[in-house]
Amino acid sequence: MGNPIKASPDVVTAYRSLFVNRLAYTLQSPRPHPDSGRHYYFRPKRKGAGADLSLTTQTIRRHLEGEVTVGLYAINPATQRSKWVAIDADYDGAMEDLLKLQHFLLQDGVEAALEMSRRGGHLWIFLSRPALARDCRIYIHGLATRLGVPVKRGALAEGIEIFPKHNELGPQEFGNAIRGPLGIHRGANRRYWFYGADYDLEKQIAFLQRLRKLTTDQLSSFIAGKPMPPDLDRKPVVSVPFVNRSAHEFRILEHVGKVRKVGRNFVSRCPSCAEANHDHGADNLAISIQDPRKYICWAGCTKEMIRRAVGCPIPARS
């Protein structure tokens, strides 16, 4: 076993400057879920108060040294801007598509950093100044479409995912987090480095700092005259009452505690997780705002488990 990796204060400061755009964050569970075996992410809470913790330099250091694994949010809702764009691809042929995108980004004068992931890779683009999330998404979607690279959406199960994944967020919304680079993925139990520099924290950070950043003027010129693609122009979802519903129809919202809005979903504590004394962050259960009949536990609990936990088991089919 090699010597433990240590992150100097300069490395931590540089990492924060490159990647941290807001202080909300997630942590990857160090233990796999007993049913799914996956290491899920949760937002850490302040003990006793229930309030979300803010990302500190100490937590960043622990992430870089492998003690914890953080997930980072792209958009700062106060400005609707992001300081980076990450392209996530984890399907067959993903690395070929990421290399293609990296090559054609370079033709635009944009140097992107390629990071391996557990099932594919992440391509990171840094901006000289934070740019509107909407503009970033228009640019990457347009480039992917031109190159024939699939973008995951709707019924299309495979394709790249573009972070930020939203055009804008409300004041109390978070969007989707992505694993912070240079930490240890708990499921794979390994650190994924960027290609292009030695496997050393200081050299990796120096490599990222040297990359040519995408400027606001460049981004504006790349998307000039290009509208938001319809499949990315998702309007805020408004909850509407159901019609023709049976009085005996199961309503999940009647059986959970406090909910909060995150993107297009309500999130709450999963009743099945609660039985096992899990989900202390109260955000494992996602319920569609548009259609609350659709819900899922990100920790892997099935609908049967959730229904049993609230005392309304799914009737057996005759």
N, C-alpha and C positions, 0 to 999 in steps of 0.2 A: 504494500500500500504506500502511495506517495505521501509527501508532506501535505498537511492540510493547507488549503488555499486561504490566503489572507487578503482582504481588501483594504488598501490604504485609504486615508481620508480623501486624497486627491481623486482616486478611482471612484469612490462613492459620490463625490461632488460632480464629477464628470458624467457618471451614470444618471444621476438625477437630472442634470441639464439636458441630456439626450432624450430620456424616456418618460420622465414624470411631468404630466400636463395637468393633473389634478391630484389631490391628496387622498381621494377615495381609492380603495384597492381591495383585492381579494387574496385569500391564502389557499393554497392547495392542501388538502387534508393529508397528514403524514401517514394515516392508516387507510387501507382500502375499505370500501363499503362491504359489509359482510355478504350481501346478496350479489351485487354486480362486480365486485372486485376492483372497481374504479376509484381513483383518488379525486373526489369532487372538490370544487372551489366554494368558498364561503366568504362572506364579509365579516371580518373580526369585529367583535363588540367590546366595549369597555366594561369590565366586570362591575356588576352591581347597578350600572346606569343604563345599559342596553343601547347606548349610543355607538355609532360606528367609530372605529379608530381611524386616525389619520396616518398616512404613510410618513415615517420618520427616517432620518439618515441611519439610525440604528437598525431599523427593519431592512433598509436597502443593503446595509453591510451584511446582515445575517443572510439575506437572499444570495448575495454574491459569494458568501463563504459556505453556502450549502446547508445552512441550518433550517431555513424555511424557503418556500417558493411562493412568490407573489404573482398576482395577475394585475395588469395595468389597464386603465381605461383611457381611451383615445381622446374623447371630447371633453373639453371644459365647458359646462353648460352656461357659464357666465359670459362666454364669448362665442360659443358654437365653433370653436377652432381646435385644431389638433397640431401638434408639433412633429408628428410622424404619421406615415401610412404603413400598414403591415398587410402583406398579401399572404394568406394562409392557404396551403394546398396539401391535401392528405389523401389523394386518390391515386390509382394506377396511372403512371405517366406524369405525376405531379412535378417531379424535379425537372423533367424536360420542359414543361410549360413555364416553370419559374425561371429557368435559364434563358428561355426565349424572351420572357418579359424583361429580364435583367439586361439582355443584349439590346433590345429596342429602347429601353429606358436610357441606356448609355448613348444611343443615337440622338436622343433628345437632350443630351448633356446632363443626365441625372444618374449619379452613381448610387446603386442600391446594394445593400449588404445581404448576402444569402446565409441563412442559418438553417441547419438541419433540424428536423423535429422528429417525433416518435414515428410518424407514419408518412412523412413527406418533408416539407420545409416551409420556412417563412422568409419572405423577401421584405426588407425594411428600407423605407425611403425617409430621409430626414429633411425637414424644411428649414430654411434660413430664419424664417419667422413663422409662428403658428398661422395656419391658413384655414379658411372655412371648410368644415368637414364635407359640405355639399360639393364644393369645387374639387376637393381631392377625389371624391367618389366618381364624379363625372369623368375626370382625367383617366383614372385607372380602368374604369369600366369601358371607356372608349378605346383605350389601348388594347385591352383584352379582346374586345369584340373585333377589332381590326386584325388581330393576330390569330383569331379563331380559338382563343383560350376560353373554355367554358367558365361561366360565373354561376355559383350555386344560388339557386332561387326556386321557390315554389316546388314544382314537381321534379325539377332537375336536381337529382340527389348528389351528383358529383360536379365539382368545379371549384374555382378559387373563392375564398371569402375575403372581402375587403374590409379592413379595419381602418377608420371608423365604419361601423355597420349601420349608422343612422345619419341622416342629413342634419338633424338637430335634436336637442334634448330639452325637456322641461327642467325647471330649477331643481326638482328632487329626483330626477331620473339619472340613471347611470349608464345605460347602454350595455355593451358587451365588453368584457375584459379579455385580454389575451395574455398568455404566460409571459412574464417578464424574461427577456433574454439573459443568458449567462448564469442562470440558476440551475438547480437540479430538478429535473422532472421526476416527481415521486413515483409515478407508475413505472417508468423505465429505469429509475434509479441511476440516472446518468446526466451529465452536463452536455448541452449542445452548444458547440462553438460556432463562430462565424468563419466562413471560408475567407482566406485572404490574409490571415495573421496567425502567428504562433499561438498555441494553446496556453495562453498566459493572460491574466486579467488586464494587466497594464498594457500589454501589446494589443490586445483586442480593443480596448477602449481607445488607444491611440489610433488604431486603424479606423474606427468608426468616426472619430473626430476629424480625420483627414478627408473623409468622403466629401465630394462636392454636393452641397445642399441644394435642394430645389427652391428657387426664389419665387416670391409672390408674382413678379412680372412674368417669369417663365410659365407659371401655372396659369395665369390669366391668358397668356397667348395660346397655350395648348387647348384651352376649353372655349376660346372665343367663338361665339355663335352656336355652341353646342348646348342643347337643352338637356335637362335631367332625363335620362332614359325612363320610360314609364314604369318599368319594373323596379327602379330604385326610388321613384318619387312617391314614397308611401306617405299618405296624409295621416294625421293623427286619427287614431281609432276612437270612435265615440260609442259608448255602450248604449245599446238599444234594447227595448223590451222584446221578449219573445212573443210570438203569436201561436195559437193553436197548441198550447202546451197543456199537458195533463196536470191536474192538481196534484197527482201523486208522483210526478217526475222528480228524480233526484236532483237537488241543487247543491253543488259543492260549497258555494259561498255561504250557505246556511249552516255549515258544519265546521268552518275554520274560524280562527280568531282574527286579529287585526290584519288587514291587508294593506299593501302599498303598491303604487303603480311603478313598474319598471318596463320601459319600452311599450310593447303592445300587450303586456300581461300584468295581472295582479300577481304578487308573490306573497306567500304566507308560510307559516310552519306546516310541514306535512304531518297530518294526524298519525300516519303509520310510523314515521320517524320519531314523533313525540312519544309513542308507546315504548320505543326502545331507548328513550332519553337521548335522541340525536336531534340534529337541526336546531342548535341553540341560536343560530343566526336568523332563524325564522324566514328562510328564503329558499328552501328546497322545493316548495310546491309552486308551480307556475300555472296560472289560470287565464285563459284567453279572455281579454276584455270584450272582444266582439262577440264571442260565443262561449260563455262560462261552462258549457257542457264539455268543453275541451280543456283538459288539465293533465299535467304530468309532474312527476316527482323526479328532480334531477339526480337524486341519490339512488334511483333505481326501483323504488317501491311501485308495484303494479296497481292498477285501478282496483283490482280485487282486494289487495292489502289495505288500500286507503278506505274503501267502502266498509270493510270489516272493522277498521279502527274507529269509524264514526258510528258504528252500530246499524249500518244500512247495507248489508251484504248484497251483492248482485244476485238477483234470483236465478236459481238453476233453470236451465232450459229443459223443457220436457221433451 
